Amino acid sequence: MTVLALVVAALFVGVVLVGVGDRLRLPWPVLLVLVGAAAAFVPGIDAPELDPELILPLFLPPLLFATAQRASWTVFRLRWRAVLFLAVLLVAATIAVVGATVVWLVPGIALAAAVAVGAAVAPPDPVAVEAVAGPVGMPRRLVSVLQSEGLFNDATALVVFQAAVAAAVAGEQPGVTTALELVWAAVGAVAVGLGAAWLAGQLAGRLTDAVAPSALTLVLPFAVYLAADAVEASGVIAVVVAALQTRQRADADDVEQRLIGGAFWNVVEMLVTAAAFALIGLELRAVVQDAGDQLGAMVADAALVAVVVIAVRAVWMLGVLVTVRRRGSPAGAAPRTAAEAAVLTWSGMRGLATLALALALPRVTADGAPFPFRTELVIIAAGVLVATLVVPGLTLPLLLRALGVREGEEVGRQAEQRLAARARKAALTELASLDRDALGLDDTVGEEVLGELRARFARLGAGEGGPGAGGAPGDDAGDRADHDRRLAALRRRREQWTRLTSLALAAARREVLAARAEPGVDPEVADRVLQRLDVRSLATSR
């Protein structure tokens, strides 16, 4: 089977599995892993040759960009402690403990190689976490912590992974320079991400086609990742920063672009994930074949490492719980209870990044010799992925119910209603402050339209309703002049209705975008309200 046929088949299967998962209320990343693992052993499907150096820049940038667009700078300002403790310190602790465990389990392995596999299994995956945790009623406060962790932990792991691999290839040991590389990786990546976002904004402002800006955002994450890599900065951080800054600079009037871009990136995220799991999963067949009769022992080692990974996260979450309680549970802090600590521990799901990092291990060292213990390291990483994604993904709903850590749909609806009320108030304020003379509303029709709009916005909420009065003009064959006057009045009423509705909806959109950047406002809730306003705005303008 050709590579093109494999990709098409993977995309088709991915779409089907999303539908199956939605119908069976199962997380589709888990189904992808299971189906991908089964497909790897189907006769007649030959795994394509993937260059290890292409795996990370090919799959990570679009997935990180798509996930980061659903967050905001405000969330990270509020969650900086979570980012520090989970995305940096916990990752470092996991790498250290896993590295020591692998050195103990695999006699003769170099420390650098053990650290590399520790970096591969350390970061939970934000795409997997969101796909699993979102639909099962986990409180948004916990989901937000997991998202903040997932967007930046890849950067820490990737810097350590690259330094460890470089040392292993050269036959050296990682040293103090790794810490210095991490600092530069962060600083340089922020500069690259901000610069790229500014350039993209300047270019997008000059594009007249509604689809072109979405195409630009598809190119942007790859360009940012490669630019950061060229200056030896973190491509992961650069992509996340570019996505956050691009979202922050969004214009309230970019209605069509926002709707197209949102749908576009939802499709990209799903298809890229499906293709990545399928193609990378097929690579495991060769790894398993290389293991031979040692496969059982390697799987046992992988199971032990998975237990170590979960144990490190559990101990760390208990430490965070103690810290949060001592600080008096500041707004948005998590975990606040032992039950929440257990949920956050069980939600440390590894995903595509773990498998991609493991398969990105080079096949040979600098002197041309095979990379030491590569087969076992890849199997260990794959075992940790299965243990931390498949098992928690299938049991997380049960754990949430058992511990009573669930958030009903009513909570989300109330948050949307509060934000919709703000948007409604902004629309009514805009209608009250209009310059009637400048808008030509000094006639009776204009005042009637304005009064009816105020009543509809106040009664139905921002962006709802339409011109309900003034149906088709009567056809009085005996009085053509009266018919023309009525038709002209109807057209004037329609024009004024559209103009005033557009102004009110624009004020509502600006209010929601401003609220999205405020502390305490969930970006996902703001995006849902904004989407409804965008749809109504687009319908009004047509």
N, C-alpha and C positions, 0 to 999 in steps of 0.2 A: 504494500500500500504506500503511495507517495505521501510526501509531507503535506501537500495541499489537501489531499483526501483526508488525512488524519486531522488536520486543522478544521476542515468543514464538518467532519463527523463529531469532533470534540465540541464545536460550537452548537451543533444541533442537539447533542446529548445534554449539554449544559442548559439550554433553554428548556428542554423537557424536564430535567431534574428540578429546575426552579418551580415549574408548575406542579410537579409531583410533591415536592417539599411543602408547597403552600397548601395543597389539598390534604396532605397527611399531617400537616403541622410539624414538619421536621425541618431542621436547618439544612439548606441546600449545600453549604460547603461540606458538611458531613457526608451527604450523599455523593458529592463529587469525589471525595477521598475514597469511599467504598467502591464506587463504580470504576474509578481510575485504577485502583489497585487490582480489581478483577480483570479489567481490560488489559493490564500489563502482561497477563499470562494467557491471553487468548492466542492460539496459534494463528499465524498468518499476518499478525500485526507487528511490523518491524519498527523498533524505536529509531527515530531520526537521530543523527549525530548532532548534538547541541554543543557548541563551543562553551566551556565553562565561563569564559569571560563575557559572554553575551547574555547569560541567564538573568543576572541582576538588572542591568540597564534595560533589558527588553520587557520585563514584567513588572518590576517594582514601581517605576515612575507613574504610570497611569493609575494604578491602584491607590497609591499614596495621595495623588492629586485629587482623585475622586472623593476619598474619605476626608481629606483636610478641608475641602470646600464646604462640608457640613458643619464645621467648627467655626470658631471666631477667636480673634486676639483676646477678647475679654475673658473667654473661657480659660485661656492659658494664663492670663494674669491672675485669675482666681485660683487656678490649679497648679501654680508654679511649684508648690511643695510636692504635689503628687507627681509632677514631671520629674523633679529632682530625686525624690525617694524611690519612685517606681521605674522611671525610664532610664535613670542613670545608676543610682546606687544599687537597686535590686538587680539590675542587669549585670553590674560588675560583680556583685556577690554570687549570683548564679553562675557566671563564667568561672569564677575562682573555685567554687565548690564542685561544679561539674568537671572542670579541668583536673582537679585533684582526684576525683572519683575515677575518671578515665585513665589517669596515670596508674592508679592502683589496679584497675580491671585489666588493662592491656599492658602486660610486661614489655618493656623495651620501647614503648612509644615515646616520642620526643614531647617535651612540655609544650612546645609551640603548636604541635598538631592537636594536643589535648585541649589547649586554650581555644583553638579554632573551632572545634566541635562544641565547646562550651558556649562560644559566641553564637553559633548557629542555632542552638536550642534555647537561648536565653530570652529572646523577645517574643511576647505574645503578639498575635496578628490582629490589627484593628479591623480588617475586613471580616475575619471569622468571628470576632467578638461581637461586632454590630449585627451580623446576620443571625447569630445564635441568641444573643441577649435581648435584642430589640423586641422581637415578637412575643416573648414569653412573660412579659409583665414585670421585668426588672425595673426598679426605680430609676428614673432618668439621672438622678444624682450619681448612682453607681455606674451607669452606662457612660456618663460623661467622664468619670475618673478613668475608666478602662480605655475610652477613646483617646484621652490625653496621653495616657501611658503608651498606647499602641502607636501613636503617630511619631513619637520621638525615640522610643527604645530601639528601633531599627538602626538609628544613627549610631548610638553607642555600640551596639553589637557589631555593626558593619565596620566601624573604625578598628575595633579590637580584632575582628576577623581578618581584615586585610593585613594588619600588622603581624598577626600570628602566622598567616599563610606566607607572607614574605619572609619571615624568619625561618619557617619550616622549609621553604624551598631553598633558601640559602644555607641551610644547616646551622642556623644560629638560634639564640634564645631571645624571646621578647624582653625588652628592658624598659627603662624610665622614659625613653623616647615615645612610647605608646601614649602616655599621659599628655605629653606635649602635642602629639599628633591629634589627640581628641580635642584639645583646646582650639587649635587652628582649624580643625574640621568644622567646629561649631561657628567660630567667628567668620571664617571665610564663607561658609555656606549661607549665613544670614545675609552677608553683603551680596552674594550672587543672587539669592532668591529675591531680595528687595529690588535689585537692579533689573532683573529679568521681568518682574511684575510691572515695574515702571515702563520699561520698553514695550511690553505687551499692551499696556493700557494706551500708550501713545499710538501704537499701530492700530489697535482695535477701534479707536476713535475716528480713524480715517477710512474704515471699511464701511461701505454702504450696504452691502448684502447682509441679510440677517443670519445666514448660515456661516459666513466666513469667520466671525469671531469664535464660534464653536470649534471650527477647524483649527484656528490658531491655538485654542486651549489644548487641543490634542497634541500639537507639536510642542507646546511649551514645556510640559514636564520632562520630555526626553532631552530637549535642548538644555534645560536647566541642570538636569542630572549630569549630562556630559560636560557642561561648562564647569560645574563644581569639581567634577572628577579631574578635569584638566589642570586645576590649580591645587589638587590634592586636598580639597575640602569635602565635606559630606554631601553627597548627592541627595541623600534622604532628607536631611534638614533643609537643603536648598529648595527641594520640590515642595515640602510642607510650607515653608515660608512664602514661596511664590503663590501657592494656592490660597493661603490665608490673606495675603495682601491683595490678590486679585479679587477675592470675595469682599474684602473690606472696602475696596474702591468702587463697588457696584453702584450704578446710577439707578435711581428710582424709576426713571423713564425708559430703561432698557427692558421693556416688558417682553417683546417678542424674543429677543436674544436670551433672556433669562429662562423663558419656557423651553425654547429649543435646546439651550445648553443643559438644563436640568435633565430633560428626557435623554439627551445624547449621552451624558455621562453615566446615567443609570444603565444604559445599554452597554457602554464600553466596559464598565466595571464588571458586569456579569459575564460578558463574552471573554474578556481577558483572563478573568479568574478561571473560567471553564477551560480555555485553551491551555493555560499554564499548568493547571493540575493534570490535564490529560497528557501533554507532551512530557512534562517533567516526570510524571508517574511512570510513563513508559520507559524512561531511562533507568528506573529501578530494576527492570528485568535483568539488564546486564549486570547490575550490582549483585543481585541475588544469585545469578549464575556464577559470578566470580567467587561468591562465598563458599559454594560447594557444600561439603559436609560440615563446615564450620558454622553454617547458618543458624543452627539451634543455639549454640553458645553465644553467637553475636546477638541474637534476639533476646536471650536472657540478660546479657549486659545492657541492652537497650531498655529492657523493663526496669532494671535497677536504676539506671540513670533517670528514667522518667519519674520513679518514686522520689529520687533525690531532688529533681526539679520542683515537683509539687511540694515536697517538704520544706525546701528553702523558701518558697513563696508563702507557705502557711506560717512559718516562723516570722517572716518579714511582715506579713499582714497583722499578726498579733502585736508586733512592735509598733506598727503604725497606729493600731487601735489604742494602745497605751498612750502614745503621743497625742492623738486627737483628744482623748479624754482629759489629759492634763491641760490642754489648751482650751478646754471648755466648749468643744464642738463648734468651731467657727462655721459660718454659712458655707454650705457645699462640701464640707469635709466628709471624708469617708475612709474607712468604716467607722461607724459610731457604736456598733454593737458587735458581739461575738458572732452573731448570725450573719451580719454583713461581711465580717472578715472571712467567714467560711465561704460565702458566695463569691467574693472577690478572689479568693484562692482558687476556687473551682473554675473560675472564668478566665484563668490564664491560658487561653487556648493558643497553641502554636498553629501556624498555617503556612502559607506559601513562602514567606520569607525564610522560614527554617529549612524547608526542603530545597529552596533555591540556593541558599548559602552552602548547604551540604554538597549539593551537586556542582557548586562553583569551585570546590576544591580542585586544584590542578591535578592532572594525571601523572605528571612527572616533575621532578625537582630540577634545580639548576644544572646538575651534572648529567641529566638525562635518565636517572634512575626513577622507578615508579615511586609516586608519593607514598610515604609509609602509612600503612594501615588505612588507606582511603576507603576500601570497601567496608570495613567495620565502622568507620566514622559515619559514613552515609547511612548505614543501617541503624546505627544508634539514633541519628537525627530523625529518620523516618519513624522509628519506634516511639520517640518522644512525641512526634506530631500526632500519631494515631492515639496514643494514650491521653494526650491533653486536649485533643479536638473531638474525636469520635465519642469517647466515653462521656466527658462533660456535656458535649453537645446534645446527647440523647437523654441525659439524666438531670440537666439543669432545671427544667420545669418542675420535676419532682422535688428537687432540693429547695427551690423557692417556696413551693407549697408547704413542705415539711417545716421549714424555718419561719414561715410567715413573712418572708421578705418579698412582697409583691406590691405592685402599684396598679390599681384598677384603671380602666379606661376613663373613668370619670375625672381622675386627676389631670390627665392630658386634655380632656375637653374643657375643664375649668381654666387651665392655662391658656388655651386657645381663645376662650371666651373673654378672658381679661385683656388679652392683646387685641382681639377684635373690637372690644369696647374702646380701647385707645385709638384704634384706627377710625372707628365711627365718630368719635369726638373730634378728631383732627379733620375729618371730612365736613362735619357740621360747622366747625369753626371756619373752614375755608369758604363754605357757602355763605356764612354770615358776614364775611369780610370782603365779599366781592364788590368791585366797582361796577355798579349797574350801568352807568352811562357808557363806560368803556366797552362793556360787553353787549350793549344794545338791549338792555332789559328794562327799558323805561316804558314799555307797552304792557298791556294787560296780559297778553300771552306769556311774556317773559316772567312776570310776577307769579302767574299761575304755575308755571313750570318750576320756578324756584321754590315756591311753597310746597308743591307736591314732592319735590326731591328731598326737601328737609324732612317731611313727614315719613317718606320711605326709608331714608337713612336712619332716622331715629327709631323706627319701628322694626325694621328688618335687619339692620346691621350694615357695616361698611360693604359697599360693592354689590349689594343685593337690589333686586327690583329693576324695573324698566319703565318706560313711558306707558302708563296704563290707560290714560285718557286719550280721547281723540281717535276713534276708529276710522274706518274708511269714510270719506265724505259721501254724503248722500248724493244721489244722481237725480237732480231736478231738471228734467228736460225742458220745462217751461221757463226756467230762470238760469241761463248759462252763466251770467255774471255772478250770481250768488254761489254757484258751484265753484267758479274760479277763485272767489274770495275765500271760500272754505278750504279749498285745496292749498292755497298760498298760506293760510293760517296754520294748516296742518304741517306743511313743510317747515315753516318758521319755528313751530313748536318742536318739531323733531330736531332741527339744527341746534336750537337752544338747549334742548334736553341733552343731546350728545355732548355739547360743549361744557355744560355745567357738570354733568356726570364725570367727564374726563378730568376736570379740575378737582373735583371732590376725591376721585379715586387716586389721583396723583398725590394729594395731601395725605391720604391714608397710607399709600405705599411708602412715602417718606417717613412717616411716623413708625411704621413697622421696621424699616431698615435702621432707623435710629435706635429703636428698642432692641434690635438684634445685637447691638454693640454694648448694651447696658448690662451691668452685673445682675444676676438673678434671672435673666431671660434665657430660656433654652433656645439655642439657634435652630434646632429642629422644629420647635413649635412655631417660631417666627417664620421659618421657611414655608411651613404648611399654610399659615395665614397669608403670607405674601403670594404664594402660588394661586390661591383663590382670587386674590385681588388682581393678579396679573391676567388670569383667565377672563375675569369680568371686564378688565380694561381692554383686552384685545377684542372681545366681543362687542364692546361699545364703539370701538374705533372702526369696525368693519361695516 
